Amino acid sequence: MAFGRAAMRYYPDLGYQSAVRRFRREIRETRGLLDALKALGYEEHHRYLTPQEMQVIEERLGDPD
């Protein structure tokens, strides 16, 4: 899934850039989330999230829908 699309799912009330910035910050600040994503090959500049990465995010942040 595109990173920006995932961000907009979590923060639909924000503009695109604000949602992306907030989503990146949330990933960094949620205990253990960034480490778990990096173990799957995630790098902070990636534009797409794998299904496994999205699964980890949803486990830590909850289902956005």
C-alpha positions in Angstrom: 0.0 0.0 0.0 1.2 3.5 -0.7 2.5 5.2 2.4 0.4 8.3 1.8 -2.7 6.2 1.3 -2.1 4.5 4.6 -1.5 7.8 6.3 -4.8 9.2 5.0 -6.6 6.1 6.3 -5.3 6.9 9.8 -5.7 10.7 9.6 -8.6 11.4 7.1 -9.3 14.8 8.6 -5.8 16.1 7.8 -4.4 17.3 4.5 -2.2 14.8 2.6 1.2 16.2 3.7 0.1 16.7 7.3 -1.2 13.1 7.5 2.0 11.7 6.1 4.1 13.7 8.6 1.9 12.7 11.5 1.9 9.0 10.4 5.7 9.0 10.2 5.9 10.6 13.7 3.5 8.1 15.1 5.6 5.2 13.7 8.7 6.7 15.3 7.1 7.4 18.6 5.1 4.2 19.1 7.2 1.9 21.3 8.8 -0.9 19.4 6.9 -0.2 16.1 9.9 1.2 14.1 12.1 -1.6 15.3 9.5 -4.2 14.3 9.1 -2.6 10.9 12.8 -2.4 10.3 13.1 -6.1 11.0 10.8 -6.5 8.0 13.0 -4.4 5.8 11.2 -1.0 6.3 13.2 2.1 5.7 11.9 5.5 6.6 12.1 6.9 3.1 10.1 4.1 1.5 6.9 5.1 -0.3 5.2 1.8 -0.1 4.3 -0.5 2.8 4.2 -4.3 2.4 1.2 -6.2 3.6 3.4 -7.5 6.5 4.4 -4.0 7.4 0.8 -2.9 7.4 -0.2 -5.8 9.6 2.4 -4.8 12.2 1.3 -1.2 12.0 -2.4 -2.2 12.5 -1.4 -4.4 15.4 0.3 -1.5 17.2 -1.9 1.4 16.1 -5.2 -0.4 15.6 -7.4 -0.7 12.6 -7.8 2.7 11.0 -11.3 2.0 9.6 
